[in-house]
Amino acid sequence: SERDLEHLMDWVIDSIREYGGNVDDWRYCPMHPEAFIEKYRGTSMDRKPGPGMLLDLMQRWELRPSCCLMFGDQPSDMAAARAAGVEGVTVGPASLAELIASRDGF
């Protein structure tokens, strides 16, 4: 449920803060063309690979796409990043710290 997602994200954000990090904002899109729950059945530019959520966040926080990165593990994540004009970085089995250490300019 959406309430479950909100509780999960509260836990995730609290966990990140325990280690000195911060999350200013987050988004999700419950819409899906084949959703079981009728009110969520449909399409939306907010659902990846659509760029809607990224564009919304960049506008909300007045960010330039050239200054943003999107980390994701799915091809739809990278497609959304491209559509929003943001660099997409694929993450997988390697830890994020290892990925950052391996790239110049981070």
Rosetta constraint file for C-alpha pairs under 8 A:
AtomPair CA 1 CA 5 HARMONIC 6.39 0.50
AtomPair CA 2 CA 6 HARMONIC 6.23 0.50
AtomPair CA 3 CA 7 HARMONIC 6.27 0.50
AtomPair CA 4 CA 8 HARMONIC 6.12 0.50
AtomPair CA 5 CA 9 HARMONIC 6.10 0.50
AtomPair CA 6 CA 10 HARMONIC 6.13 0.50
AtomPair CA 7 CA 11 HARMONIC 6.34 0.50
AtomPair CA 8 CA 12 HARMONIC 6.21 0.50
AtomPair CA 9 CA 13 HARMONIC 5.97 0.50
AtomPair CA 10 CA 14 HARMONIC 6.02 0.50
AtomPair CA 11 CA 15 HARMONIC 6.05 0.50
AtomPair CA 12 CA 16 HARMONIC 6.24 0.50
AtomPair CA 13 CA 17 HARMONIC 6.17 0.50
AtomPair CA 13 CA 22 HARMONIC 7.11 0.50
AtomPair CA 13 CA 23 HARMONIC 6.29 0.50
AtomPair CA 14 CA 18 HARMONIC 6.29 0.50
AtomPair CA 15 CA 19 HARMONIC 6.98 0.50
AtomPair CA 16 CA 20 HARMONIC 6.69 0.50
AtomPair CA 16 CA 21 HARMONIC 5.15 0.50
AtomPair CA 16 CA 22 HARMONIC 6.34 0.50
AtomPair CA 16 CA 23 HARMONIC 7.76 0.50
AtomPair CA 17 CA 21 HARMONIC 4.77 0.50
AtomPair CA 17 CA 22 HARMONIC 5.53 0.50
AtomPair CA 25 CA 57 HARMONIC 7.94 0.50
AtomPair CA 27 CA 53 HARMONIC 6.51 0.50
AtomPair CA 28 CA 46 HARMONIC 7.82 0.50
AtomPair CA 28 CA 47 HARMONIC 7.96 0.50
AtomPair CA 28 CA 53 HARMONIC 7.53 0.50
AtomPair CA 29 CA 44 HARMONIC 7.95 0.50
AtomPair CA 29 CA 46 HARMONIC 5.93 0.50
AtomPair CA 29 CA 47 HARMONIC 5.58 0.50
AtomPair CA 30 CA 40 HARMONIC 5.93 0.50
AtomPair CA 30 CA 47 HARMONIC 7.88 0.50
AtomPair CA 31 CA 35 HARMONIC 7.09 0.50
AtomPair CA 31 CA 40 HARMONIC 4.58 0.50
AtomPair CA 31 CA 41 HARMONIC 5.74 0.50
AtomPair CA 31 CA 42 HARMONIC 5.76 0.50
AtomPair CA 31 CA 43 HARMONIC 6.09 0.50
AtomPair CA 31 CA 44 HARMONIC 6.43 0.50
AtomPair CA 31 CA 47 HARMONIC 6.85 0.50
AtomPair CA 32 CA 40 HARMONIC 6.25 0.50
AtomPair CA 32 CA 41 HARMONIC 5.24 0.50
AtomPair CA 32 CA 42 HARMONIC 5.40 0.50
AtomPair CA 32 CA 43 HARMONIC 5.93 0.50
AtomPair CA 32 CA 44 HARMONIC 7.87 0.50
AtomPair CA 32 CA 47 HARMONIC 7.67 0.50
AtomPair CA 33 CA 41 HARMONIC 5.12 0.50
AtomPair CA 33 CA 42 HARMONIC 4.43 0.50
AtomPair CA 33 CA 43 HARMONIC 5.61 0.50
AtomPair CA 34 CA 41 HARMONIC 5.86 0.50
AtomPair CA 34 CA 42 HARMONIC 7.33 0.50
AtomPair CA 35 CA 40 HARMONIC 5.85 0.50
AtomPair CA 35 CA 41 HARMONIC 4.68 0.50
AtomPair CA 35 CA 42 HARMONIC 7.61 0.50
AtomPair CA 36 CA 40 HARMONIC 7.72 0.50
AtomPair CA 36 CA 41 HARMONIC 7.17 0.50
AtomPair CA 37 CA 41 HARMONIC 6.58 0.50
AtomPair CA 43 CA 47 HARMONIC 7.46 0.50
AtomPair CA 44 CA 50 HARMONIC 7.52 0.50
AtomPair CA 45 CA 49 HARMONIC 7.93 0.50
AtomPair CA 45 CA 50 HARMONIC 4.59 0.50
AtomPair CA 45 CA 51 HARMONIC 6.27 0.50
AtomPair CA 45 CA 52 HARMONIC 4.97 0.50
AtomPair CA 45 CA 53 HARMONIC 7.84 0.50
AtomPair CA 46 CA 50 HARMONIC 5.64 0.50
AtomPair CA 46 CA 51 HARMONIC 6.17 0.50
AtomPair CA 46 CA 52 HARMONIC 4.10 0.50
AtomPair CA 46 CA 53 HARMONIC 4.97 0.50
AtomPair CA 47 CA 51 HARMONIC 7.57 0.50
AtomPair CA 47 CA 52 HARMONIC 7.24 0.50
AtomPair CA 47 CA 53 HARMONIC 7.62 0.50
AtomPair CA 48 CA 76 HARMONIC 5.61 0.50
AtomPair CA 48 CA 77 HARMONIC 6.35 0.50
AtomPair CA 48 CA 79 HARMONIC 7.59 0.50
AtomPair CA 48 CA 80 HARMONIC 5.67 0.50
AtomPair CA 49 CA 76 HARMONIC 4.56 0.50
AtomPair CA 49 CA 77 HARMONIC 6.23 0.50
AtomPair CA 49 CA 78 HARMONIC 7.71 0.50
AtomPair CA 49 CA 79 HARMONIC 5.28 0.50
AtomPair CA 49 CA 80 HARMONIC 4.40 0.50
AtomPair CA 49 CA 83 HARMONIC 7.97 0.50
AtomPair CA 50 CA 79 HARMONIC 7.65 0.50
AtomPair CA 50 CA 80 HARMONIC 5.29 0.50
AtomPair CA 50 CA 83 HARMONIC 7.10 0.50
AtomPair CA 51 CA 55 HARMONIC 6.04 0.50
AtomPair CA 51 CA 80 HARMONIC 4.72 0.50
AtomPair CA 51 CA 81 HARMONIC 6.79 0.50
AtomPair CA 51 CA 83 HARMONIC 5.67 0.50
AtomPair CA 51 CA 84 HARMONIC 5.26 0.50
AtomPair CA 52 CA 56 HARMONIC 6.02 0.50
AtomPair CA 52 CA 84 HARMONIC 7.97 0.50
AtomPair CA 53 CA 57 HARMONIC 6.15 0.50
AtomPair CA 54 CA 58 HARMONIC 6.10 0.50
AtomPair CA 54 CA 80 HARMONIC 7.77 0.50
AtomPair CA 54 CA 81 HARMONIC 7.58 0.50
AtomPair CA 54 CA 84 HARMONIC 6.52 0.50
AtomPair CA 55 CA 59 HARMONIC 6.13 0.50
AtomPair CA 55 CA 84 HARMONIC 6.18 0.50
AtomPair CA 56 CA 60 HARMONIC 6.03 0.50
AtomPair CA 57 CA 61 HARMONIC 6.06 0.50
AtomPair CA 58 CA 62 HARMONIC 5.54 0.50
AtomPair CA 58 CA 63 HARMONIC 4.73 0.50
AtomPair CA 58 CA 64 HARMONIC 6.89 0.50
AtomPair CA 58 CA 65 HARMONIC 7.25 0.50
AtomPair CA 59 CA 63 HARMONIC 6.50 0.50
AtomPair CA 63 CA 67 HARMONIC 7.07 0.50
AtomPair CA 63 CA 68 HARMONIC 7.41 0.50
AtomPair CA 64 CA 68 HARMONIC 6.86 0.50
AtomPair CA 65 CA 84 HARMONIC 7.22 0.50
AtomPair CA 65 CA 85 HARMONIC 5.66 0.50
AtomPair CA 65 CA 86 HARMONIC 5.04 0.50
AtomPair CA 65 CA 87 HARMONIC 7.98 0.50
AtomPair CA 66 CA 85 HARMONIC 7.25 0.50
AtomPair CA 66 CA 86 HARMONIC 6.22 0.50
AtomPair CA 66 CA 87 HARMONIC 7.47 0.50
AtomPair CA 67 CA 86 HARMONIC 7.90 0.50
AtomPair CA 68 CA 86 HARMONIC 5.82 0.50
AtomPair CA 68 CA 87 HARMONIC 6.71 0.50
AtomPair CA 69 CA 86 HARMONIC 5.95 0.50
AtomPair CA 69 CA 87 HARMONIC 5.06 0.50
AtomPair CA 69 CA 88 HARMONIC 5.88 0.50
AtomPair CA 69 CA 89 HARMONIC 7.02 0.50
AtomPair CA 70 CA 77 HARMONIC 7.78 0.50
AtomPair CA 70 CA 78 HARMONIC 7.82 0.50
AtomPair CA 70 CA 81 HARMONIC 6.33 0.50
AtomPair CA 70 CA 86 HARMONIC 6.84 0.50
AtomPair CA 70 CA 87 HARMONIC 6.28 0.50
AtomPair CA 70 CA 88 HARMONIC 4.81 0.50
AtomPair CA 70 CA 89 HARMONIC 6.03 0.50
AtomPair CA 71 CA 77 HARMONIC 7.72 0.50
AtomPair CA 71 CA 88 HARMONIC 5.99 0.50
AtomPair CA 71 CA 89 HARMONIC 4.84 0.50
AtomPair CA 71 CA 90 HARMONIC 5.88 0.50
AtomPair CA 71 CA 91 HARMONIC 6.35 0.50
AtomPair CA 72 CA 77 HARMONIC 5.37 0.50
AtomPair CA 72 CA 78 HARMONIC 6.89 0.50
AtomPair CA 72 CA 88 HARMONIC 7.28 0.50
AtomPair CA 72 CA 89 HARMONIC 6.40 0.50
AtomPair CA 72 CA 90 HARMONIC 5.21 0.50
AtomPair CA 72 CA 91 HARMONIC 5.71 0.50
AtomPair CA 73 CA 77 HARMONIC 6.82 0.50
AtomPair CA 73 CA 90 HARMONIC 5.35 0.50
AtomPair CA 73 CA 91 HARMONIC 5.16 0.50
AtomPair CA 73 CA 92 HARMONIC 5.90 0.50
AtomPair CA 74 CA 78 HARMONIC 6.85 0.50
AtomPair CA 74 CA 90 HARMONIC 7.48 0.50
AtomPair CA 75 CA 79 HARMONIC 6.21 0.50
AtomPair CA 76 CA 80 HARMONIC 6.11 0.50
AtomPair CA 77 CA 81 HARMONIC 6.28 0.50
AtomPair CA 77 CA 88 HARMONIC 7.47 0.50
AtomPair CA 78 CA 82 HARMONIC 6.22 0.50
AtomPair CA 78 CA 88 HARMONIC 5.20 0.50
AtomPair CA 78 CA 89 HARMONIC 7.31 0.50
AtomPair CA 78 CA 90 HARMONIC 7.34 0.50
AtomPair CA 79 CA 83 HARMONIC 6.14 0.50
AtomPair CA 80 CA 84 HARMONIC 6.20 0.50
AtomPair CA 81 CA 85 HARMONIC 6.16 0.50
AtomPair CA 81 CA 86 HARMONIC 4.84 0.50
AtomPair CA 81 CA 87 HARMONIC 6.10 0.50
AtomPair CA 81 CA 88 HARMONIC 5.37 0.50
AtomPair CA 82 CA 86 HARMONIC 5.73 0.50
AtomPair CA 82 CA 87 HARMONIC 6.75 0.50
AtomPair CA 82 CA 88 HARMONIC 7.00 0.50
AtomPair CA 91 CA 95 HARMONIC 7.86 0.50
AtomPair CA 91 CA 96 HARMONIC 7.10 0.50
AtomPair CA 91 CA 99 HARMONIC 7.62 0.50
AtomPair CA 94 CA 98 HARMONIC 6.40 0.50
AtomPair CA 94 CA 99 HARMONIC 6.74 0.50
AtomPair CA 95 CA 99 HARMONIC 6.40 0.50
AtomPair CA 96 CA 100 HARMONIC 6.16 0.50
AtomPair CA 97 CA 101 HARMONIC 6.14 0.50
AtomPair CA 98 CA 102 HARMONIC 6.17 0.50
AtomPair CA 99 CA 103 HARMONIC 6.57 0.50
AtomPair CA 100 CA 106 HARMONIC 6.26 0.50
AtomPair CA 101 CA 106 HARMONIC 7.84 0.50
